[in-house]
Protein backbone atom coordinates (compact mmCIF):
# COMPACT_ATOMS: atom_id res chain seq x y z
CA UNK A 1 0.00 0.00 0.00
CA UNK A 2 1.02 3.60 -0.57
CA UNK A 3 0.82 5.67 2.58
CA UNK A 4 1.35 9.39 2.99
CA UNK A 5 2.54 10.72 6.35
CA UNK A 6 1.84 14.38 7.16
CA UNK A 7 3.76 15.28 10.28
CA UNK A 8 5.47 18.47 11.40
CA UNK A 9 7.47 16.94 14.27
CA UNK A 10 10.97 15.83 13.35
CA UNK A 11 11.12 12.39 15.05
CA UNK A 12 7.64 11.05 14.34
CA UNK A 13 8.03 10.62 10.54
CA UNK A 14 11.09 8.41 11.11
CA UNK A 15 9.06 6.18 13.43
CA UNK A 16 6.10 5.97 11.03
CA UNK A 17 8.34 5.21 8.06
CA UNK A 18 10.21 2.50 9.95
CA UNK A 19 7.02 0.85 11.26
CA UNK A 20 5.18 0.95 7.94
CA UNK A 21 8.04 -0.19 5.71
CA UNK A 22 8.75 -3.13 8.04
CA UNK A 23 5.24 -4.42 7.35
CA UNK A 24 5.61 -3.90 3.59
CA UNK A 25 4.18 -0.47 2.78
CA UNK A 26 5.60 2.35 0.66
CA UNK A 27 5.67 5.68 2.45
CA UNK A 28 5.75 9.30 1.28
CA UNK A 29 6.23 12.16 3.72
CA UNK A 30 5.16 15.81 3.88
CA UNK A 31 6.00 18.23 6.68
CA UNK A 32 2.91 20.44 6.25
CA UNK A 33 -0.78 20.17 5.37
CA UNK A 34 -0.22 22.17 2.19
CA UNK A 35 2.54 19.85 0.94
CA UNK A 36 0.51 16.84 2.09
CA UNK A 37 -2.53 17.92 0.09
CA UNK A 38 -0.34 18.37 -3.01
CA UNK A 39 1.25 14.91 -2.56
CA UNK A 40 -2.13 13.26 -1.92
CA UNK A 41 -3.54 14.77 -5.11
CA UNK A 42 -0.48 13.82 -7.16
CA UNK A 43 0.30 10.33 -5.78
CA UNK A 44 -3.18 9.05 -4.80
CA UNK A 45 -2.13 7.17 -1.63
CA UNK A 46 -4.22 4.37 -0.14
CA UNK A 47 -4.07 6.05 3.27
CA UNK A 48 -2.98 9.38 4.74
CA UNK A 49 -1.75 9.50 8.34
CA UNK A 50 -1.66 13.02 9.73
CA UNK A 51 -0.82 14.79 12.92
CA UNK A 52 -3.28 17.65 13.51
CA UNK A 53 -1.35 19.94 15.84
CA UNK A 54 -3.17 22.24 18.20
CA UNK A 55 -4.98 24.31 15.56
CA UNK A 56 -7.98 22.03 15.01
CA UNK A 57 -9.79 24.49 12.74
CA UNK A 58 -6.84 24.62 10.32
CA UNK A 59 -6.35 20.86 10.55
CA UNK A 60 -10.02 20.15 9.85
CA UNK A 61 -9.94 22.38 6.76
CA UNK A 62 -7.01 20.47 5.27
CA UNK A 63 -8.19 17.02 6.39
CA UNK A 64 -11.49 17.59 4.56
CA UNK A 65 -9.57 18.50 1.39
CA UNK A 66 -7.18 15.55 1.71
CA UNK A 67 -10.05 13.09 2.26
CA UNK A 68 -11.03 13.68 -1.37
CA UNK A 69 -7.94 11.66 -2.34
CA UNK A 70 -7.62 9.02 0.41
CA UNK A 71 -8.96 7.97 3.81
CA UNK A 72 -7.28 9.83 6.66
CA UNK A 73 -6.02 8.53 9.98
CA UNK A 74 -5.37 11.19 12.60
CA UNK A 75 -2.45 10.53 14.92
CA UNK A 76 -2.64 12.90 17.85
CA UNK A 77 -1.98 13.24 21.53
CA UNK A 78 -4.74 15.78 22.11
CA UNK A 79 -7.34 15.78 19.31
CA UNK A 80 -10.05 13.14 19.36
CA UNK A 81 -12.03 11.46 16.60
CA UNK A 82 -15.06 13.52 17.60
CA UNK A 83 -13.03 16.70 16.96
CA UNK A 84 -12.38 15.96 13.28
CA UNK A 85 -14.19 13.40 11.16
CA UNK A 86 -11.71 10.86 9.84
CA UNK A 87 -11.38 7.22 8.81
CA UNK A 88 -9.35 6.20 11.87
CA UNK A 89 -7.73 7.71 14.92
CA UNK A 90 -4.52 6.70 16.72
CA UNK A 91 -3.69 8.20 20.09
CA UNK A 92 -0.06 9.20 20.63
CA UNK A 93 2.07 7.60 21.86
CA UNK A 94 1.21 4.60 19.67
CA UNK A 95 2.61 1.10 19.35
CA UNK A 96 3.25 -1.28 16.47
CA UNK A 97 0.06 -3.11 17.51
CA UNK A 98 -1.90 0.14 17.04
CA UNK A 99 -0.45 0.53 13.54
CA UNK A 100 -1.27 -3.08 12.61
CA UNK A 101 -4.85 -2.65 13.91
CA UNK A 102 -5.25 0.49 11.79
CA UNK A 103 -4.01 -1.33 8.68
CA UNK A 104 -6.43 -4.20 9.35
CA UNK A 105 -9.32 -1.71 9.56
CA UNK A 106 -8.25 -0.26 6.23
CA UNK A 107 -8.15 -3.76 4.68
CA UNK A 108 -11.66 -4.45 6.02
CA UNK A 109 -12.97 -1.18 4.57
CA UNK A 110 -11.57 -1.76 1.08
C-alpha positions as CSV (number, residue, x, y, z in Angstrom):
1,X,0.0,0.0,0.0
2,X,1.0,3.6,-0.6
3,X,0.8,5.7,2.6
4,X,1.4,9.4,3.0
5,X,2.5,10.7,6.3
6,X,1.8,14.4,7.2
7,X,3.8,15.3,10.3
8,X,5.5,18.5,11.4
9,X,7.5,16.9,14.3
10,X,11.0,15.8,13.4
11,X,11.1,12.4,15.1
12,X,7.6,11.1,14.3
13,X,8.0,10.6,10.5
14,X,11.1,8.4,11.1
15,X,9.1,6.2,13.4
16,X,6.1,6.0,11.0
17,X,8.3,5.2,8.1
18,X,10.2,2.5,10.0
19,X,7.0,0.8,11.3
20,X,5.2,0.9,7.9
21,X,8.0,-0.2,5.7
22,X,8.8,-3.1,8.0
23,X,5.2,-4.4,7.3
24,X,5.6,-3.9,3.6
25,X,4.2,-0.5,2.8
26,X,5.6,2.3,0.7
27,X,5.7,5.7,2.5
28,X,5.8,9.3,1.3
29,X,6.2,12.2,3.7
30,X,5.2,15.8,3.9
31,X,6.0,18.2,6.7
32,X,2.9,20.4,6.3
33,X,-0.8,20.2,5.4
34,X,-0.2,22.2,2.2
35,X,2.5,19.8,0.9
36,X,0.5,16.8,2.1
37,X,-2.5,17.9,0.1
38,X,-0.3,18.4,-3.0
39,X,1.2,14.9,-2.6
40,X,-2.1,13.3,-1.9
41,X,-3.5,14.8,-5.1
42,X,-0.5,13.8,-7.2
43,X,0.3,10.3,-5.8
44,X,-3.2,9.1,-4.8
45,X,-2.1,7.2,-1.6
46,X,-4.2,4.4,-0.1
47,X,-4.1,6.1,3.3
48,X,-3.0,9.4,4.7
49,X,-1.8,9.5,8.3
50,X,-1.7,13.0,9.7
51,X,-0.8,14.8,12.9
52,X,-3.3,17.6,13.5
53,X,-1.4,19.9,15.8
54,X,-3.2,22.2,18.2
55,X,-5.0,24.3,15.6
56,X,-8.0,22.0,15.0
57,X,-9.8,24.5,12.7
58,X,-6.8,24.6,10.3
59,X,-6.3,20.9,10.6
60,X,-10.0,20.2,9.8
61,X,-9.9,22.4,6.8
62,X,-7.0,20.5,5.3
63,X,-8.2,17.0,6.4
64,X,-11.5,17.6,4.6
65,X,-9.6,18.5,1.4
66,X,-7.2,15.6,1.7
67,X,-10.1,13.1,2.3
68,X,-11.0,13.7,-1.4
69,X,-7.9,11.7,-2.3
70,X,-7.6,9.0,0.4
71,X,-9.0,8.0,3.8
72,X,-7.3,9.8,6.7
73,X,-6.0,8.5,10.0
74,X,-5.4,11.2,12.6
75,X,-2.4,10.5,14.9
76,X,-2.6,12.9,17.9
77,X,-2.0,13.2,21.5
78,X,-4.7,15.8,22.1
79,X,-7.3,15.8,19.3
80,X,-10.1,13.1,19.4
81,X,-12.0,11.5,16.6
82,X,-15.1,13.5,17.6
83,X,-13.0,16.7,17.0
84,X,-12.4,16.0,13.3
85,X,-14.2,13.4,11.2
86,X,-11.7,10.9,9.8
87,X,-11.4,7.2,8.8
88,X,-9.3,6.2,11.9
89,X,-7.7,7.7,14.9
90,X,-4.5,6.7,16.7
91,X,-3.7,8.2,20.1
92,X,-0.1,9.2,20.6
93,X,2.1,7.6,21.9
94,X,1.2,4.6,19.7
95,X,2.6,1.1,19.3
96,X,3.2,-1.3,16.5
97,X,0.1,-3.1,17.5
98,X,-1.9,0.1,17.0
99,X,-0.5,0.5,13.5
100,X,-1.3,-3.1,12.6
101,X,-4.8,-2.6,13.9
102,X,-5.2,0.5,11.8
103,X,-4.0,-1.3,8.7
104,X,-6.4,-4.2,9.4
105,X,-9.3,-1.7,9.6
106,X,-8.3,-0.3,6.2
107,X,-8.2,-3.8,4.7
108,X,-11.7,-4.5,6.0
109,X,-13.0,-1.2,4.6
110,X,-11.6,-1.8,1.1
